[in-house]
Amino acid sequence: MPSALSATPSRSRFMFELLVAFLLTRFPYISIPFKWLESYFHELSHGIATLLTGGMVSHIQLFPNGAGLCFSQGGSSILIAYAGYFGAALWGYVIFLLATKKSIIRFTLGLLGVTVAASLVFWARDLLTIAILIVLAIVFLLPLKLKNSSVLNTLLRILGLMIILNAMASPMVLLGLSGQGDAVMLAQMTWIPSWLWVMTWLLFSGFMLWLCWQKVDYKKGVIK
């Protein structure tokens, strides 16, 4: 692909962006909106899995601490329960991948903003969830005011990496919970221990991160 159309980062730039993503997911208060991103894509994935397996989504609910719920009827319970962490990591990779294309960066940000807005209209019922979704829509749409498309690509790549990192960290919390979470639900439905389900999510998130690393341009040696 011609360099004018590519926003593929160098190895050093990727490591820099990964470090920024890691720090932003760890700083108190600053990390909160980015935890909402992972939570949103987690619940969105539950909702998509519900629809794809013949069920119906009533609404989603997001909380300030990064937790969330998806209320649905019908569909495949196992696939729906598994889709949350799996889907969040996949969304993170897809967003990172799209952010390596200069020509579609504004379209990508706009599409993500519209996706959040559609979720707000169709699946948000309580004021707190509505407020969180408005913030997330702003996260995607506000950068469109920036003139420099390279900055947009960088910001979106970092967002994608943050979603993957949060999708990797969130299942670990389940190991310390008793009787709660998607892993426990899957264990009850399948008799497969919850920690094994957590491990599959961790491995998949790690695989998505590795795919992002595979996307770097090894010919670029400096941060531009």
C-alpha positions in Angstrom: 0.0 0.0 0.0 1.4 3.4 -0.8 2.8 5.2 2.3 0.5 8.2 1.6 -2.5 5.9 2.3 -1.0 3.9 5.2 -0.8 4.8 8.8 0.8 1.6 9.9 3.1 2.4 12.9 6.7 1.6 13.2 7.9 -0.8 15.9 9.0 2.0 18.2 5.8 3.9 17.6 3.7 0.9 18.4 5.6 0.3 21.6 5.1 4.0 22.5 1.4 3.8 21.8 1.1 0.6 23.7 2.8 2.2 26.7 0.4 5.2 26.5 -2.6 2.9 26.3 -1.4 0.9 29.3 -0.8 4.0 31.4 -4.1 5.5 30.5 -5.9 2.4 31.6 -4.1 2.5 35.0 -4.3 6.2 36.0 -7.1 6.8 38.5 -10.0 8.9 37.2 -8.4 9.3 33.7 -8.9 5.6 33.1 -12.7 5.7 33.8 -14.0 6.7 30.3 -11.7 4.1 28.7 -13.0 1.4 31.0 -16.5 2.4 29.8 -15.3 1.8 26.2 -14.4 -1.9 27.0 -17.6 -2.3 29.0 -19.6 -0.9 26.1 -18.1 -3.1 23.5 -18.4 -6.0 25.9 -22.2 -5.5 26.3 -22.5 -4.7 22.6 -20.9 -8.1 21.8 -23.4 -9.8 24.1 -26.2 -8.0 22.3 -24.9 -8.9 18.8 -24.5 -12.5 19.9 -28.1 -12.4 21.1 -29.4 -11.1 17.8 -27.3 -13.5 15.7 -28.6 -16.5 17.7 -32.2 -15.5 17.4 -32.8 -13.7 20.6 -34.0 -10.2 21.5 -32.1 -7.4 23.4 -34.2 -5.4 25.8 -31.5 -3.0 27.0 -28.0 -2.6 28.2 -26.9 -1.0 31.4 -23.4 0.6 32.1 -22.0 1.6 35.5 -19.4 4.1 36.5 -16.9 1.4 37.7 -16.7 -0.1 34.2 -19.2 -2.9 34.9 -22.2 -3.5 32.6 -25.2 -5.7 31.9 -27.1 -6.8 28.8 -30.7 -7.8 29.3 -32.0 -10.2 26.6 -34.4 -13.0 25.9 -33.7 -16.1 23.8 -30.7 -17.0 21.7 -27.8 -19.3 22.6 -27.0 -18.7 26.3 -23.5 -20.1 26.0 -22.5 -18.1 22.9 -24.1 -14.9 24.4 -22.2 -15.4 27.7 -18.9 -16.1 25.9 -19.2 -13.2 23.5 -18.6 -10.4 26.0 -14.8 -10.5 26.6 -14.2 -12.3 23.3 -16.0 -9.5 21.4 -14.4 -6.7 23.3 -10.9 -7.9 22.4 -12.0 -8.4 18.7 -13.5 -4.9 18.6 -10.2 -3.5 19.9 -8.2 -5.3 17.2 -10.6 -4.2 14.4 -10.4 -0.6 15.6 -6.6 -0.7 15.6 -6.6 -2.3 12.2 -8.9 0.4 10.8 -6.7 3.0 12.4 -3.8 2.0 10.1 -5.7 3.4 7.1 -5.4 7.1 6.5 -8.1 7.3 3.9 -10.9 6.0 6.1 -10.0 7.4 9.5 -12.7 10.0 9.6 -15.3 7.5 8.3 -14.2 5.0 10.9 -14.5 7.5 13.8 -17.9 8.7 12.5 -19.1 5.1 12.1 -18.1 4.2 15.7 -19.8 7.4 17.0 -23.0 6.5 15.1 -22.8 2.9 16.5 -22.7 4.3 20.1 -25.5 6.7 19.3 -27.6 3.9 17.9 -27.0 1.9 21.0 -28.1 4.9 23.0 -31.4 5.2 21.1 -32.3 1.5 21.0 -30.8 0.0 24.1 -30.3 2.7 26.7 -33.1 3.1 29.3 -31.6 4.6 32.5 -30.0 8.1 32.8 -26.6 6.8 33.9 -26.2 4.6 30.8 -27.4 7.4 28.6 -24.8 9.7 30.1 -22.0 7.2 29.7 -23.0 6.5 26.0 -23.1 10.3 25.3 -19.5 10.6 26.7 -18.4 7.6 24.5 -20.0 9.1 21.4 -18.1 12.3 22.1 -14.8 10.3 22.5 -15.3 9.2 18.9 -16.8 12.2 17.3 -14.9 15.1 19.0 -11.5 14.2 17.4 -13.1 14.8 14.0 -12.6 18.5 14.6 -8.8 17.9 14.4 -7.3 18.8 11.0 -4.3 16.4 11.2 -5.5 12.9 10.1 -2.2 11.4 11.4 -3.2 12.5 14.9 -6.6 10.9 14.4 -5.0 7.6 13.4 -2.7 7.7 16.4 -5.6 8.4 18.8 -7.7 5.6 17.4 -4.9 3.1 17.5 -4.4 3.9 21.2 -8.1 3.5 21.8 -8.0 0.1 20.1 -5.1 -1.0 22.2 -6.8 0.3 25.4 -9.9 -1.8 24.6 -7.7 -4.9 24.2 -5.7 -4.3 27.4 -8.9 -3.7 29.3 -10.4 -6.9 27.7 -7.3 -8.7 28.9 -7.4 -7.3 32.4 -11.2 -7.5 33.1 -11.5 -11.3 33.1 -8.8 -11.6 35.7 -11.1 -9.9 38.1 -13.5 -12.8 37.7 -11.0 -15.1 39.3 -11.5 -13.3 42.6 -15.3 -13.3 42.4 -17.5 -16.0 43.8 -20.7 -16.8 42.0 -20.5 -13.8 39.7 -19.7 -13.0 36.1 -19.8 -14.6 32.7 -17.3 -17.3 33.5 -19.4 -18.6 36.4 -22.5 -18.6 34.2 -20.6 -20.6 31.5 -19.3 -23.0 34.2 -22.9 -23.6 35.4 -24.1 -24.2 31.8 -21.2 -26.4 30.6 -19.5 -27.9 33.7 -16.2 -26.5 32.4 -14.5 -24.7 35.3 -14.8 -20.9 35.2 -11.0 -20.4 35.3 -10.7 -22.3 32.0 -13.1 -19.8 30.4 -11.1 -16.9 31.8 -7.9 -18.4 30.3 -9.5 -18.6 26.8 -10.4 -14.9 27.0 -6.9 -14.0 28.2 -5.4 -16.1 25.4 -7.7 -14.5 22.8 -7.0 -11.0 24.0 -3.2 -11.8 23.9 -3.7 -13.1 20.3 -5.4 -9.9 19.3 -2.5 -7.9 20.8 -0.1 -10.1 18.9 -2.0 -9.5 15.6 -1.6 -5.7 16.2 2.1 -6.2 16.7 2.2 -8.2 13.4 0.7 -5.2 11.7 3.6 -2.8 12.4 5.9 -1.6 9.6 9.3 -3.2 10.3 10.9 -0.9 7.8 10.2 2.2 9.8 12.8 2.7 12.5 11.8 6.0 14.1 8.7 7.6 15.6 7.3 10.2 13.2 
